Amino acid sequence: MPKVRAEKKSRVHTEVAKQGIVFNKDFGQHILKNPLIVTSMLEKAALRPTDVVLEIGPGTGNMTVKILEKVKKVVACEIDPRLVAELQKRVQGTPFQSKLQILIGDVLKSELPFFDACVANMPYQISSPFVFKLLLHRPFFRCAVLMFQLEFAQRLVAKPGDKLYCRLSVNAQLLARVDMLMKVGKNNFRPPPKVESSVVRVEPRNPPPPINYTEWDGLTRIAFLRKNKTLAAAFKQSTVLTTLEENYKIHCSLKNIDIPERFSMKEKVEEILQKINAESKRARTMDIDDFMTVLHAFNVEGIHFK
């Protein structure tokens, strides 16, 4: 091993040993060590003294302690019992002890508590499912300031036509306003991750758009399966047609509607897409209004995506 790399590696090991904890890569554990970034994230969250704040993956508590200084209560969700012990030790005997509640376990499998704001250096591998758990959470929270892998953050804010525009982009932007706040270099973490990071601010749309999210999600899954294909091509897939036909039959049965003898779902789908001039549209350039138009056109004809 070259000398420079060996020295660098031993320096990282020494720092981790000093902390007394070997970080678990399976949990995406990278502790944010730069206090200026913590301060900036908390400023962007505009925390109030009356707030209950949800923090995911508090680690050794560098951000937790700063949040506790500003708010009424912090609910910290941590999966690693070693870090829970570290965090408890850190607040023990301080005025913060009574203001901190720690939930131990997998946040994706737990019910989220009530909170006003969420601030987190997110474990990267749960980013996508957690974003949607957060956005579908009720009652509404005010905002979330979250650190993600840079590319994931770029996907969240991507616009139609952008290279990274995808189902994540349109689904997140349907439910929230998402803004990129700042990029964060890998050397701000211990141990440094392999990729750059970025902080985003997420503000739920309240009231939410008047649509069934499960239906919406079903439609965008079909459209983005091959985002460069036209909608006409995406809807021609036999698995898609089979699912839509099953759903249509259930709908007709519930509404006592007779299905014509020679009914063809393929022809029905083509007819609907032509009616709204959407057959040649491609998911990668469609915005929220475009998808809403398509969803409404199908639903009016009794065709559902859930």
N, C-alpha and C positions, 0 to 999 in steps of 0.2 A: 504494500500500500504506500503511495507517495507520502512523504513526510507531512506536507501541509494538510492533507486529508486526515491523516492519523491524529494530528494535533487538534484539528477541528472536532473530530469525533470524540476525542477524550474530553474536550472542553464541554461538549453537550452532555456527556455522561456525568461529568463532575457536577454540572448544574442540576441535573435530574436527581442525582444522589443527594445533593444538598437538601433538596425538597423532601427526600425520604420516600419518594414514590416513583415507580417505573410506570410511565404512562401506557395505557392500553390502546393499541392502534385499532383494535376491533371496535372500540367505542368512539373512534375519531377524536381522541383526547389530545388537544393542542392548547396549552394554557396561554392566554393573552397576557403578555408581561409588560406591554407599554402603557403606562398610566395615562398618557396623553390621548390615546385612542379610546380608552375607557371613558375618560372625561368628555370627549367629543360625542361619543355615542349617547351618554346620559343627557347631554345638552340637547341633542336632536330629539330625544324622547320627551323633552319638556315635562319632566316629572313634577308632580305636586305633592305637598306634605300629606295630603289625604289619600294618596294613591296606594292601591294594592298592586304590586308588580310581580309578574311571573317571569322567572329566569330558568332557562333550560341549560343543563350542563354547567353548573356553577364552578366546577373544578375545585381549586383550592380557595376560591372566594375572593379573588382580586377585584372582580367587578361587584360581587355581592355586597361587600363591605361599603363600597362607594354608593351603591343604591340605597342601602340601609340608612345612610346619613341623610337621605333626602325624602324618604317616604314613610308611610304609616306601617307597611308590612311588606315582606318579600316572601313569596312562595317559590322555593327552589326545587326543581326536579332533577334528581341525580340517580343514575343507574349503578354507579360504582360505590360500594359500601366503604371502600378505603378513603375515597374523597369526601364522603358524607362525614366520616370521623374527623377528617382534617378540617372541614368547614365548621363542625360543631365545636372543635377545640379552639378555633380562631375567634368565635364569638362568646365563648364561655366566660361568664363573669363580667361581661360588658353590657351596656344598656341595649345593645343590639340583640341580645339573646332572645328576649321576649318578642321581638319584631320579626324573627326568622322562623318560618315553617319549612321543613324539608320533607319532600315526598320522594321516597326511595322506590325506584323501579323504572320500567320502560314507559316513557311519556306517551308513546303511540298507543299503548294498551290501557292507559289510565284515563279517567275522566278528568278534563281540565277543571280547575276550580274557578271561582269568580276572580276576575282581575281587571284593572283599568288599563294597564300597559304591559307589554312584554318586551324584555330586553335580553338578548342572548347571543353568545358566540356559539353558533349552532354546530353540533356534531354533524359533519358533512353528509354522512350516509343516510340520515333521516330527514334531510332538507325538504324534499318534495312532499312526502306524506304529512310532515308536520305543518307545512304551509297551509295545506288544505284542511287539516284538522283545526288549525287556528282560524281560518277564514269562515269555516262553517260553524264555529263555536257561538253559542248564545248563552247569556246576553252579550251584546256587542261590547267590544273593548275599544278604547280610543285610538291607540296606535301600537305598532310593534317596530322596534329598531333591531335588526337582525344581521349578524355577520354570516356570510356564505362563501363558498368557493366562488371565485370571480366569474367563471363561465356560467354557473348556476344563476348568479345575480343578473348577469347580462341576459340570460334567457327570460328571467322574470320581467324585465323592462323592455324586451325587444318589441319592435313594431312590425306590422305587416310589411313583407318585402325584405326585412332584415335577414341576414344569413342564419341567425340563431332563433328566429321566430318559430314557435312550436306550440303544441297543445298547452304546455305549462304557461306560456306567455298569455294566451287568450283566456284561459281559465282563471288565472290569477287576476288579470286586469278586469275581467267581468265582475269579480267580487270585491276588488279593492283598487285604490290608487297606490301605485308602487313607484318609488323614486330612488334612484341610485344616489347615495350620499358621498361615499369616499372609497378609494382603493386602499388596501392594507397589505404591505409587503410581508413575505413569509418570515422575515427575521424578527417580526414583532411577537412571535410565538415561541414557546418552549414545549417540546422540541419543534423546530420549524417544519411545517407541512411541505409537501412537494409542489404545491400550487399557490398562486396568489389568492388573496381574499378580497371581499368587498362588503360594505355595509349598505343595507337598503332600509328604507322606511316604508312600512305597509299601513295603510289606513283603510279599514273596511268601509264599503259603500253602505251607508245606513240612511234610508231603508235599502235593502238589497234589490237587484233588478227583479221584476215580477215574472220570473220563469222558474220552472222546475229544474233544479241543478242536476239531478240524476239524468233527466232527459238531455240537457245540454251536454253533459259529460259523454253520454252515449254517442251523440252526433259528432262531437269533436274527435272522439276516438276513431270513428270511421274516416273522417276527413283527413286527419293527420297521419293515418297509417302509412300513406305514401303522399307526403305533403306537396310533392311536385306534380302529382297526377291531377287530372280534372275531377270534379265531383262526379261527373257521369261515369268515369272509369272506376272511381272508388266505390260507387254504389252498385256496380255490376258484379262485384265479387259474390260468389254463391253463398258464402257463410253470412254475409251481410243481408242478402235477399231472404235467406231462410229465416234469420232472426226477425227481420221486419215483418215477414209473413205470419210467423207465429204470434207476434205481438198484435198484428192487425186482426187475426182471427179471435184472439181473446177480447179485444176491444169490441168487435162486432157481436160477439156472444153476449157480452155484458150489456150492450145497448140494444139487443134484439134487432140487429141489422142483418139482412140477408146478403150473403156474398154471391156475386154472379157466378154462374157455372164455369165460364171460361176465364175466370179472373187470373191475371198475370201480374205479380208484384213487380217484375222487371219493367213491364209497360207502364204500370202505375207510377213508379219512381221516375221514369223518363218523362212522363207527362207533367209531373209536379215540377221537376227541375226546369223543363222547358217553359212552363208557365211563368216562372220567376226569373227567366234568363240566367240560370245558375249552372247549367250543364257544363260550360267551359271554364267556370271559375276554379281556382286552385287554392287549397287551404293556406299556402304560404303567403298569399297576398290578400286574404279575406280578413276584414275587421269584425269587431263584435256585432255591429249592425247587420253585416252580411250573414253571419251565422244565425242571428235572431230571425232574420227573414226566412232562411231555409227551415229552421226549426218550426216556426209558425205555419209555414206552408204544408209541412208534413203532418203536423198535429191537427190542423183543420180537416185534413182528409182521413183522420183516424189512425194515422201511422205514428207509432211511438218508438222511442229508442231505449226505454228502460227495461 
